[in-house]
Amino acid sequence: MSDTSLTISQSIADEDFLERPSFWRRFSSQTVPMIAMIFLVILILTAILAPWIAPKDPLEQDLLEVFLGPSWEHLLGTDNYGRDVFSRIIFGSRVTVQAGLQAVCFAIILGVPLGLIAGYVGGRTDKIIMWINDIFFILPALLIALTAIAVMGPGLTYAMAAVGFGMATRYIRLTRGVVLVEREKTYVESAKVTGIQTPIILFRHILPNIFSPLVVQTSLLFGIVILVEAALSFVGAGAPVGQPSWGRMLSESRYWISQQPFLVIPPGLAITFTVLALNLFGDGLRDVMGRKITATDIKVQKQKRSRSDAAELPDEINEKSGGSGADSILSIRGLEVKFPSISGEFTVLDNINLGIRKGETLGLIGESGSGKSMTAWAVMNLVPFPGKITNGTVRLEGRNLNELTRKQMRSIRGNKIAMVFQDPLSALDPVMTIGRQICKPLKIHKNMTKRQARERAVELLNLVRVPEPHRRLDEYPHQFSGGMAQRAVIARALACNPDVLIADEPTTALDVSIQGQVLELMQDIQEKLGMAMLFITHNLGVAADVCHRGAVMYAGQIVETGKIDDLIENPKHPYTAALLMAMPENVQKINRLADIKGQVPLPWAWPQGCRFHPRCEYATDQCTKDNIELREIAPNHTVRCVRSTENILGERL
């Protein structure tokens, strides 16, 4: 594609994105929430400007003009002391806004961090926080406020702090709930593997992504706080005597309702309309902030961009592309991962032994549920809770990673070992620009300044062939197509020149044509950098294009290892052969697309003996009895099968 056509394609994509309605346009299209917002803005301005816009002093008494009805001089009449009701309503808005801000801010400051910690950390910390939270959650906010007033004495600040304490339980529950969902998303795992510290992950990655429900919750709780403040003032426990407050005005008017019924209406309507406006405003925010950009929207809005010419490698990277060493840079020996269950424990990874040399690509191949991704997480020492590594070692350049502290492991992740995920759009944080996400590991691990990190990010985007890297650094993930987003993920993984790159099915979520480009890109970069790569895939054909050696995995075990050409041309395990026959390229051999009967067994239901035997047409009684060890049948070729020397697959293949 020519430079002109490329520019036109990019312009079309950019215009499409700009045409997507902004937050303000979407919100302003809703009539009722807009009216509610205007009312609330007027209320806030009234509270701020009360001394200047109130026609009279709210405390000025005139006993000769008591219980007057509405007039031009007194727009809402006067009360039992002859005070101007309109001026008191205006000054009462200050109490309302102040009370709401005090209670809600206190609730947010206390509740949101505790909810983040409970949802993200989990385990015993989660149980303790939620146990205490549940105790106070059942107590009404008004009761907590009255208790605080009884202990500390009357005062609006004390009362609202107590109300905020009660409201914090709502924030804890809400924040914990959404964090439980967000912490499982790929962008959080991606932040972990780049070595970002937990507080930064919580407050810079997760918190912005849960902002929407928190905003809606705040608008709704603000209305509840106003009702609580009005109730406290109504019973004389809120605003001090003499200070205009809607609740106190409503309380005082009930004694004179027979003489002037109109006194009840102004404070009552002020409270009603304010609470109603807050609820309608919250509903509008929920509707607008709940809308997400779908994959279909992205495909329609984004035009495919051609690849630019390969950029020159930075000197810093060229220096790293030394020759391959004879020993494994990453060595996994006897790795075992278990998860607890009601009846004890079940094993997810069973005696995994792998090694990768510098400059080599090892393919880890198998169906979903075989344990491939769990192996990657174990290498990163990020086994999902409550699982744990119970045996074995993971050594990087001879250093046992299992013995390192959390702080030491953070210095390894994203620096010495990096990871590329299968879905690029979920691996990137949607609320951060591409540039910030690439620069973050550079600042953490390389202590680069903002300018240095940005220059390095431009080099990396050039390296992965992203056009116009200076401009695209300031774009967000949804402005990238799938292929370009994956290039950005690769650039972030390469930021600190890792010794080992783990690619967890990096092309699964991409179109076929884009898959080829990404695979070619990863091969080129790996050859230039000389790094080791663990390439996880379910497709032997993809492994054949990328990998030097392969390890076939099934039900938590390695069932066959060898040079990738040997696995393709002369497989010795029936499962490897079945994966080969299931490839679309082999349709002509049997005139249909082959499948593997059954499915990978669950870890707590692994069969005795060979774990593949229930699905294997070559199984014998011997296959169902004893555990079968991995044995070497030829140089650099090992198989876990009792019939591996019988050539049972020869005729079939």
VENUR-V680874 format. One line per field, one symbol per residue. phi: phi as a letter, one per 40 degrees, with the letter a starting at -180 (. if undefined). psi: psi as a letter, one per 30 degrees, with the letter a starting at -180 (. if undefined). burial: + if it has 16 or more other C-alpha atoms within 10 Angstrom, else -. A space follows every 50 residues. Layout:
phi: ???
psi: ???
burial: ???
This chain:
phi: .ccccccccccccccdccccdcdcccccccccdccccccccccccccccd ccbccbccbcbaccbcfccdaccbdbgbccbgcccccccccccccccccc cccccccccccccccccccccggccccccccccccccccccccccccccc ccgciccccccccccccdcccccccdcccdccccccccccccccgccddc cccbbcdccbcdccccdccccdcccccccccccccgbbccdgccaccccc cccccbcccaccdccdcccccccccccccccccccccccccbccccdccc ccccbcccccccccdccdcccccccccccbbbbgcbbbbcaccibbcbbb fcbaabccgbbbcbbiccgchcccccccccfbcdcccacbagbbbbfgcc cccccdcccccccgbcbbabbcbcccccccbbcdcccccdcccccbfccd ccccccccdcccccgccfccccccccdccbcdccccccccccccdbfccb bbbcfcbccbcdccdccccccccccccccgccbbbcabbccccccbccbb bcbafgbcbabicccccccacbbdcccccccccdccdccbgaccbbcgac ccdcbcccgcccccbbcbcbccccbccbccbcbadgbbabacbcccfccd ccc
psi: kleeeeeeeeeeeeeeeffkkleeeeeffjeeeeeeeeeeeeeeeeeege fffkflkffkkjffhkhklkleejegalafggkjeeeeeefffeeeeeee eeeeeeeeeeeeeeeeeeeeeabeeeeeefeeeeefefkkeeeeeeeeee efllkeeeeeeeeeeeffeeeeeeeeefeeeefflefeeeeefggkleee eeffeeeffgeefeeeeeeefeeeeeeeeeeeeegggcklkfkkkeeeee eefffgffeiffffeeeeeeeeeeeeeeeeeeeeeeeeffklkleeeeee ekkkklklkklkkkeeeeffhalklelkekkkkhkkklkllegclkkekj hkjlkklkgkkkkjkllkgfgeeeeeeeefhhkkkglljfllljkjhfkj ffflleeeeffekfdeklkklfjefffkkfgkleeeeefefeeeffhlle eeeeeeeeeeeeeghkkheeefeglleffkleeeeeeeeeeeefegilfk kjjjifgeglleeeeeeeeeeeeeeeeefglkkjjklgjfeeeefelell jkkkhglkfklakeeeeefikfkeeeeeeeffkffgefeggljlljkalk lleghklkbkffefgkfgkleffgdlkklklkflkgjkkikfgfgfhffe ee.
burial: -----+--++--+--++--------+++----++-++-++--++-+++-+ ---+++-+--+---+++++----+-+++++-+++++++++++++++++++ ++++++++-+++++++++++++---+--++--+--++---++-+++-++- ---+-+++++++++++++++++++++++++-++-++++++++++++-+-- ++--+++-++--++-+++++++++++++++++++-++++----+++++++ +++--+---+-+++-++--++--++-++++++++++-++--------+-- ++++++------+---+---+------+++++--+++++------+++++ +++++++++++++++++-+++++++++++++++---+++-++++++---- ++------++++++++++++++++++++++-++++++++++++++--+-- --++-++++++++++++-++-++-++++++++++++++++++++++++++ ++++++++++---++--++-+++-++-+++++++++++++++++-+++++ +++++++++++++++-++--++++++++++++-----------+-----+ +-+--++-++++++-+--+---++---+-++-----++++++++----+- ---
